[in-house]
Amino acid sequence: MSKFGSGMFDRRGFLKTTAATAVAATLPLSAARAEPKRGGNMRFGIAHGSSTDTLDPATYENSFTTSLSHGMHTRLTEVAADGSIVPELAESWEASDDATEWRFKVRTGVQFHSGKEVTLEDVVESINYHRGEKSTSAAKPIVEPIADITTEGNDTVVFKLKGPNADFPFVLSDYHVVILPYKDGAVDWRSGDGAGSYKLVEFQPGVVARFERNENYYQDDRAFFDTIEMLSLVDQNARTTALVSGDVDAIDRLDLKTIGMMNRANPNIQVQSVPGNLHYDFAMITTQDPFTDNNVRLALKHAINREELVEKILFGYGVVGNDHPIGRGQRYFNDELEQTTYDPDKAKYYLKQAGMDSLSVNLSAADAAFSGAVDAAVLYQNSAQAANIDINVVREPNDGYWSDVWMKKPFSAVYWSGRVVEDQMFTTTYQTGASWNDTFWSNERFDELLVKARGELDEAKRREMYYEMQAILNQKGGALIPMFASWVFAHSDSVAHPEVMGSNWDVDGMRWMERWWFA
């Protein structure tokens, strides 16, 4: 068995971790907590939430359900605030020398909210729920490499993979892959029973979710609020007003252009900005004309002024993107790839290659996609005119955007939170046939590299593959990614949190329920 420490990106990757190394990895976080205390009712206004949301983890797709997932449930592993992978329900793990077999030792004595003890059967069946031909789970692509899951004794789960995967522990931290009770031949997600730090008390899809602290939770250093109200406040003005007036204690997805006014209206508001892998894009469905022609896609990529969007939409809280989803702080970001620039003449050239002198397309957008999405689409419309491209901005309703517009309309505004490792992002969104491949893009070379890179333990060779994959997306992909945004959220000064906050997702890695407290 390979024995390499958690949190260290050496040549062989993350091949073993223990609870002890988890503590070491989070010492700066713990030290910054300044004696957190328990108590109070936390009210959080979330920019997402839909009437179509369910408690089925296979369908989690927005900030509301992601927060719910992290509060209600537990997974085998967790991404710590510093980006390392640490134990959650698992106590430790180790891999074979070729990283094709992984053994996870699972904590014993952990209970679901109902009082039922978590068993190895619960663990196995919860992960199997996302596997198989009939699965429609968004997590299906990332668990597809699992060939078999077995158990040893009363505390060990063994994963046999179809091929080597140096990042496999990260897979099991995904917010879809939660541990659910298994009974009557199926996993039970409908009851809302979980083993996480908070119990679900009420769930009104698209409206509110209420929680109370799980007094039997197996980790003592989290879950400080007595109760939590998570409100779906999709409307930007309503969300901001709720924070300014004190009707909520925190909100996500700030209107960046009004941050100054918000602070003047209520000086007790604290704004947080955390750089991460969040990126905003315009997704072209490559199986629908005119986006079937890559020349059209390249023309559209050169018809957008990326710097203008960063300045006027992000107000400097971000950087330009290069039509691939890997952030600048990630291990394998391709810093050698030529930046796609605003060039109307080059856009016209690609239109001619497609046999066109001009182009007219509809672009669907709503603030549900990301704050400022409609404004971004209008700026795009203006810059594209110089390239003889007419972009008709279609303002879609916020409610139902993700069910009725995303992956339905051929050209639409989208946000992606990114993933902590490259393989997960590529597998979730760009692999042929993936449930969330929102451009319906397929590339044989990309798929080939995806499998090879996943199992490559040589760091240099792996980097070379991920560099090429980013270049393929840049030149041939259907996602126009003009900007990466920092996570920007705000709370009242009565709310406290660790000095180091997670950047793998919004709002402290979507762990605000567990990690924050009232000062």
N, C-alpha and C positions, 0 to 999 in steps of 0.2 A: 504494500500500500504506500502511496505517496503521502508525505507529511510536510505540507507547506503551510505557513501561517496565513490566517485571514487578514485582509486589508493590505497585503503586499502584492503588487503587480510584478512578480518576477517572471522568468521565462516560462515557468510551468503553470502560472496562473493560480487561482484559488482552489487548492486541492484538499485543504483540511482546516477546520476551525473548531474552537471550543468556546465554552462560556467564558473561560478566563481571558482568551484573546479578545472576546467581545467587550469585556470590561475595559481592557487596555485601549481598544479602538475608540471608546467613547469617553475617556477620561476628561478631555477638554470640555466636552458637552456637559458632563456631570458637574465639573468644577464651576461652570458658568451659571448653574441653576440658582445659586444664591438662595438656598433653602426654600424650595417650593413648598407650598402648603395646600391642604385640601379644603374644599368648600366652594359654595356658590353655584349659580345657574349661568352657564355660558350660552350666549345667544349669537349665532353666527349667520350672517347673510351670504348665501352662496349664489354665484352668478349662473348656476345651472340648476337643472331639475326639470322634469317633464312629466306630464300626466301618463306617459307610456312607461315610466321607470318601474322596475319590479325588484324584488329581493333576490332574483336569480343572479348569482355571480357571473354566469356566462354572458349576461347582457350588460354588465356595468360598462358605462361609456362616457361618463361625465364627472365633473368635480363633486357633484352631490352624491352620486353612488360610490365614487372612489372614497370619499370621506367616510361614508357609511360603512364601507368594506373594512377600512382600517380600524374603525372604532368597535364594530360589532364582532369582528372575526379575528382569527389568528391564522398565520401561515407557518410553514416550517422554518423559513428564513426571513430576514428583515434587512433592508438597506438602511444602514445607520446614517446619521446626519453628515458624517464625513465621506459618504459614498462607499464605504466598505460593506461587505456582506457579513452579517452576524446572526447568531441563532435567535429564533423566536420560539416556536413550539419544539423545534429540534434543540437538543443539547450540544451536539457535535456532529461532524461528518467526516468522511474520508473517502478517497477515490482510489481506484486501481491505477497502476502506473500509466496506462494509456487513456485514462479518464473515460472509459466506457462503462464502468460500474461504480456506483456510488452507494455508500451505506450511511444512513442517517439514524442516529440514536435519538429517540423521541422521549420527551419528558413524560413521566408517569404521574398519575394522580390529578391531572388537569381535568376540570369539569366544564361542560357546557353550561349556559345560563339556566337550563332546565334542571340541572343537577346530575345529568347523565355524564359518566366519565368518558373522556376521549380515549378511544381505542385505536389500535393499528388499523382495524377494518375501516373506521371512520376516515383515517388518513388516506388509505389506499383508494377507497371508493370516491372520496372527494376529488382526488386527482384524476381518477378514471372518468369522472363525470365530464371532463373536458376532452377526453380522448375518443377515438373510434370513428367509423364512417358516418354514423348518424349524428354525431356531435355538431352543433351549430355555434358552439362557444367561440367567443373572440379570442380565447386562449388556446384554441385547438392547434394553431400553427406552432406555438412555442412548446407544447407538450408532445407534438407529433414525433420528435426524435426518441421518445421513450418506447422501448420495445416490450418491456415487461416490468411489473412491480410485484415484489414478493415481500414476505416478512420473515424475520428470524427472532425467535423468542417472543417476549412480550414488550420489547422496546426498540426494535430495529426494523426499518423499512429499507429494502434494497431495490435500487433502480438499475436496470440493465438498459443501456442505450443502443440505438441502431448504429451509432458511430461515436467517436470521442467528442466530448464537449467540456472544454476547460472552464466555461462559465455556468455550468449547470446549476449551482446553488442560487444564482441570480434568478433563474427561471422560476424557482419555487417561492420567490418573494413577490411574484406578480399579484396584483390586487384581485384578480379573478380567482386565483388558485387558493381559495380559503378552505379551511377545514370545517366541514358540516357534519351533523349527526347522520348516521346511516341506519335506516330502519325500514322494515317492510320491503326490503329489496331495492331501496332507492335512497339517494341523499335527500335530506329534508331542508329545502331552502325556504319553503312557503311560510313556515312558522316564525321565521326570524331568529331561531335559536342559533347562538354562536358561542365561541369560547374566548371572545375578545374582552377588552377592558370595559366596554359599556354594553348594557342591555338595551335592546330596542323596546320602547314603551308604546310608541305610536308612529305610524307611517302613513302619510297621505301623499301619494306620488304627485310631484310637481308643486307641493305646498309646504309640507313640514315633516321632519322626523324628530322625535323626542327620545332621549336616552337617560338612563340613570347608571351610576357607577356600579360595576360588577365587584362587589366586596370580596368575592372568592377568586379574583384574578390572580394568576400565579406570579406576576411581577409586581414588586412593591414600588418601583421607582417611576411610576406613571399613573395616569388617570386621576388627576387632582380635582377636577370639577365634580360636584355632587350630581348635577344634572346638566343636560345640554339640549338646547333647542336649535336645530339646524333648519333655517328658513330658505326656501327657494325664492330668491329675489333676482329674477333674470333681468328686469328693467334696471338699467344703469342708474337713472335718477332716483328711483325708489330705494335702491341699495345704498347709494351715497347718503341720501337724506336720512335713512334709518340709522346710519352710523353717526352722522352729525348731531341728530336729535337725541341720541342715546338709546334708541329703541333696540339696537343690537350692539354687541361689544366688539365685533370684528366683521370685516368683509373682504372678499377677494376681488380680483379683476377691477382695479381702479380705473376711472376715467383719467388718463394721465394728463390731459390738458387742463383739468380742473383741480389738480392736487393742491395748488397754492390757495385757491378759493376755499377748498374744503378745510385746510388748516387754519385759515383766517376765521372761518365760521365757527370752528371748534379747535382751539389751540391744544386741547388735551388729546388730540388724535396723533398717533405715531404711525408714520409710513415706513414700510420695510421693502427693500429691494434686494433680491437674491438672484445673481446670475445662474442660469441653468441651461437646459436643453429645449426649453419651450420654443417652438417655432410656428409661425403663421404662414399659410400657403394658399395658393389657388390651385385646386385639383382639377385636372383635365381628364375626363374619362376617355381613355385611349382606344376604346372599342366603338366610340361614336364619332362620326364625322363632325367637324373637320380635324378632330384631334387624333385620328388614326394616322395622319401624316406627321412624321417627326419634324419635318421642315416647318410645319405650322406651329408645332410646340416650341421649336427653337426661335421662331419669329416672335412669339409671344413672350419668351424669356428675355429677349433683347429689347422688348418694347416697354419694359417697366423700369422706373427710376427707383432703385432700391434705397439709395441714400436719402431721397426725399421722403420715403415711407418711414425710415428710421427716425428722421428728424421730425416729421409732422404727425406721425401716428404713435410712435413710441416715445417721442420727446426726449430722445437720447437714452432711454432705458433699454438699450439693445444694440445689436450689430447687424450688418447686412448678411443675408444668407446666399448660398450658392447652389440652390436647387438639389440639395441632398440634406438628410435629417441629422447629421452628426455635428454636435456642438464643438466649439473651439476648445473646451476644457476636457473633452473626452480623449481616451488613450490613443485612438487611431484617427483623429481628425486629420484630413489631408490638407496640410498647409502648403503643399506644392501645386495644388490644382488652380489653374488660372480662373480668376474671378469673372463670372458673367456680368457684363456691364450694360448700362443703358446705351443702346446704339441703334437709332432709328434706321440708319442706312443698312446695317447688318440685318435688321429685322425685315426690311424690304427685300434684301437679297434672298433670305430664306423663303419669303412669300413667293418670289419668282421661281425658286426651286420647286415649290409646290404647285406651280402653274397659275399663280394668282398675282394680280396687281393690287388687290385690296382684300380685306377680310372683315366680316361683321359677325360678332358672337355675343351671346348673352352671358353675363356673369352674375350668379346668384350670391347674395351676401345678406347677413344680418348680424347684429351685435352678439347673438347667441354663438356665432362662430368665434369671434374674438372682439374685444372692445375696440371700436373704431374700424370694423371690417367694411362697413358701407363707405365710410370716408376713404379708406384705403382703395376700395374699388373705383371710386370717383377719381382719385389721383391717378390710378392706373389708366382709367379711361382717357384722362387728359394727356398723359405722356404717350399713349399709344397712337394718338391722332397723327403725330409726326411720322409714324411708320405706315400710314394709310390703313390703320386698324381701328375699326369702330367697335368699341366695347359698350354694350347696352347693359347698364347696371340694373339688376332686378332686385329690389328691396324685398326680401322675404320676411314673413312673420317670425319672431323669436320662438314662439311656442310651436313645437313640432319640427323645428329646423333639422334636428338630427335624424328624425324618422321620415320626413317627407322631402327633404332637399338633399342632404348629404348622401352621396352614392346613388342619388336618383337623377338630379339635374347634371347635365354634362360638364358644367364649369362652375365651381362653387368655392366660396371661402371656407377655410378649415383651420383649426388649430390642432397641433400635436404637442403633447407634453414632453415628448422624447422618451427615451429609456436609458437606464443607467449603463447598459452595455450595448455595443453596436449590434450584436447578433439579434437581440430582442427587438430593436427598432426595425431592422431590416426584415426579420421574420414576420413581425406583426403586420407590416404595412406594404412591403414591396415584394414579398415572395409570391410567385405565381399561385393563384387560387386562394390566398389568405382571405379570411372573412372581412378584414378591414383594409384590404388592398383597394383604397378608394379611387385609384386611377385605373383599376382593372388592367394594370400593366403586366407584361410578361416578357422576360428576357432570359434566354437559356444560359448565357454566360454568367449573368448575375446569380441565377439559382445554383449553378455549379460552384461558383466561388463561395456562396453562402454556406454550403455544406462543408467545403474544404476548410474554410476559415474557422468554422465552429470547432473543428477537431484538431486544428494545428496548434501544437504546443511550442513551436519555435516562434519567438516574439517577432523577429524580423520578417519571416515569411508571412506571418499573420497580418502584420502591418501592410505589407505589399498588397495582399488580397483586399483588405478593407479600403486601401487607397484606390484600387482599381474599381471597386464597387461604387464608390462615391463619384468617380469620373463617369461611369456608365450612367448613373442617375442624372448627373449634370448634363450629359450630352443626349441622352435618349429617354429619360424618364418623363412621366406625365405630371409630376408635381413641380409647380413653380413656387419656390421657397425664397421669398425676397428678404425675410428678416427673422432674426432670433431675438426674442424678448426676454428681459429679466422678469422674474416673478415679482410682481408688485402688489402688495396687499396692505391693509391698515387695521389698526385696532385702537381702542381707548387706552389711556395710560394706566388703567386698572388691570390690564392684562400683562402678564409676564411670560417669558419664554427663554429657552437656552440662547446663549450668545451665538452659537453655531447652529444654523438651521439647515435642514435638508434641502437640496436643490434638485433632487431627482424628480420631484413633483412640486406643484404649487403649494403654498402655505405650509412650509416646513415638511415637505415630502408627503403632504396630506396626512400627517400625523399630529396635527394641531390638537385633536381631541385628547390624545394621550400625553403629549409633551408640554402643553401650556398649563398655566394656572393663573389665579387672581393674585396680584401683588398684595 
